[in-house]
Structure formats: C-alpha cells, structure tokens
Amino acid sequence: MHGLIEYAVGVLFIVAPFLFGFEADSAIAASIVVGLVLLAFTSVSALPTGLVRSISVGVHVTADIFLAVLLVALPFLLGFRDEKAPTALFITVGVLHLLLTIATRFRTADEDDGDDGLDGLDEAHA
C-alpha cells in the first residue's frame, strides 16, 4: 500500500503545477522534480510494488524521512512560501508522508505473501 500511495503522490506532484496554477518557477520545478524522483525511487526500491528492486527497504525508509522533512522545508528554501497552493501542498504532503512512513510495516518484495486478493479463487481454478 505504501508504494502505491507513493506512485500516486509522485503523479500528483507532476501534475499539481498545472492543476493548481503554481506561479513561482521554483515551485513548478520543485514539484515536477519531486514527483519524478518519487516515482523513480519507489520503482527501484525492494518493496512489493518496486519494479527493479535494487534499493533496500532500509535505504527507502531513510529516504522517505529525508523527503518528508525536505518537502516541508522546500517552500522556505526555494522562496515560494508566499504562494499558498504549492506551500500548502508541500507542507501537507511532507507531514502526511512522514506519518505514512512511521505507520507502515515495511516488507521486502521477498517477504510479500503473494496475496492477490482473490481469496481462494486460485485453488478453485487450479
């Protein structure tokens, strides 16, 4: 679930400047870069939703915490704190991302139980 949320948030950051009409160039650039980095990093993490699975779960968790703090700081560091939409997005997602990371029971792709949600249908069709 954590990985799926990260994919969705990555897409949100990429389209947010266009959906919410960001005006500051730094907010637009930061949003698109954060979205792309989030999509790329999630796809190469050793999570059940990872595609390449080359980055360990421990490194992923550390990066998630760093990203959460960075998201809260970026409006101030890049000077778009006066623009409400991107500032609200970055701070809100930063706080929620930290809470999601704390609340997630991380499993590697190897620990994934393979549950596809079909609840016994696999056996019925075997």
Secondary structure, 3 states (H helix, E strand, C coil): CHHHHHHHHHHHHHHHHHHCCCCCHHHHHHHHHHHHHHHHHHHCECCCCCCCCCECHHHHHHHHHHHHHHHHHHHHHCCCCCCHHHHHHHHHHHHHHHHHHHHCCCCCHHHCCCCCCCCCHHHHCC
